[in-house]
């Protein structure tokens, strides 16, 4: 996340991760989610907060999940099931269950299949928002496996040369275990930027860099400036010269693997449920010896981090490293919540007669 | 490929694909490659030419393959073998065999495994250049499977904030079958641009758009201008504000899956053989019914292509469509070779006493 869009450290109220998790789980449980699932849904959001992925943490997601449950667009007690299966694959009908709850269960299936036959890959249709995609990919790590997660979302991104949004922000996540280094954890939207960053910047009246969005007619805005009232997102690469056909193509890949391949439709299909997901687990042992692999990942990560920096930068980062660094701090200091968010959670708990632990 | 960097149509000598293929196969055979493998290697290059992917066609690749064979860096008769295997995975030691020859065989293994258990995934180490990555991905199409191919290359791309190249152009390809529409075929380097485009532009004295390369000290060149004498490539996204950490991360993913996971090292590891590959096949039938899937891919492709275009553009393209359109023309008209290239092939054939069919 770009520094200027972060919650100021000074204003924040710090809440311990466990307290936040139990509080959020209490809210879900009160809504009618089973205790076990409520804790899982809370864990997904709070891990995002702990790792500094605030866009997918409690402050940004909890309200929409509560609303979804209350309005019935998310199913409190989904009868999710495997509708097709082979030794290395499964297709899950999520029955409108929250993705933060059903996706970890689908990942468990993928991991079990990878244990049995080397690779496990599960598509999930009729699905809902899954939170931080890397949460699900990281479930593979303790099993010495590589984890993958993709999710196809409702359209808000333009295809290259296009004036109508056809694709979601369609993120891709991959997690790879190392030995002593923090794991490689890559988790990005295939759009140029997440829409939340533009919304926050617009709210703050901040200038937005060129290459993030297009005007209403589809023309890319390549100069920095204020956000127009109506805009759409550009794919990664911004315009054709910058390689936007690549960002567009990666987004298409997600729309197919986590959309069409679920059998429950793609992002822009009329009447499709909101989301489709795909998770996969690759057993390292199926390809090569685990310990040398993890030692080489350490070497690879250290090589990347020790790259001589370009002028104006003091170090080179590698995916998963900033999040691991934030996690160390936040597990100690607590999660910084904007005071308005902390108050909103307290009010919500009070209205629902749920204990708030902060 | 950006239009201004293409061989001019007027200057070109047109050669039929089959004639070019037999001629190239003759050269490989004369060097000592088996007749069957020689034809395969030629097919990979000529299909690139037929599909307009000139960067991976005969004119751009043949010379380096001949040199590699002559110098012994590529093995004429590789004793490639599966060194590890599970029902859904295999690891191949390519024994320095040309990637254009060994990778299709590895893909056959992946396809067979996908037939048996749903998914097949094969890593290939100790490997050499595999040509157009989508060639291998597309091998899955006639089997009603989705094909994947990645290849980790020697370093020439900077990590975000870095001043030393740590990653190759590390391409990713995916091919997905449709019913009546040409298949979705996505095949891109994870760098901002292929180095060949910059070399060609430099040779022509043409201006290069901002965001493609960095100065020697690692600072991204964000304004258009002539190429400096020394430059390195930027990851897709160009700089941090443009999302270069995403291009960098995709490139890392390839370095891991097609590098570390092979057990034969990653792109920048000292002493690693030049390339590592990964191919995979996903059986559609393992996830959902094949015919509805292909019909829905048609609908999805048509939806994408019928997107209202932005000002200055007359249509929206989808990955694989431009290549399919070029292929129709070139199978009829022939492949346009620069006269110097055609002459060089004729001279090479003459020196090697190999028949040239044009």
Interface residues (C-beta under 8 A of the other chain):
Chain A: X2 X84 X86 X87 X88 X89 X91 X116 X117 X118 X119 X121 X123 X146 X158 X159 X160 X161 X162 X163 X164 X166 X172 X174 X176 X184 X186 X188 X190 X192 X193 X209 X211 X214 X217 X218 X219 X220 X236 X237 X238 X240 X241 X242 X243 X245 X246 X247 X248 X249 X250 X252 X253 X255 X256 X257 X260 X261 X262 X263 X265 X266 X268 X269 X282 X283 X284 X286 X287 X288 X289 X292 X293 X296 X297 X299 X300 X303 X304 X307 X308 X309 X310 X311 X312 X313 X315 X316 X317 X318 X319
Chain B: X2 X84 X86 X87 X88 X89 X91 X116 X117 X118 X119 X121 X123 X146 X158 X159 X160 X161 X162 X163 X164 X166 X172 X174 X176 X184 X186 X188 X190 X192 X193 X209 X211 X214 X217 X218 X219 X220 X236 X237 X238 X240 X241 X242 X243 X245 X246 X247 X248 X249 X250 X252 X253 X255 X256 X257 X260 X261 X262 X263 X265 X266 X268 X269 X282 X283 X284 X286 X287 X288 X289 X292 X293 X296 X297 X299 X300 X303 X304 X307 X308 X309 X310 X311 X312 X313 X315 X316 X317 X318 X319
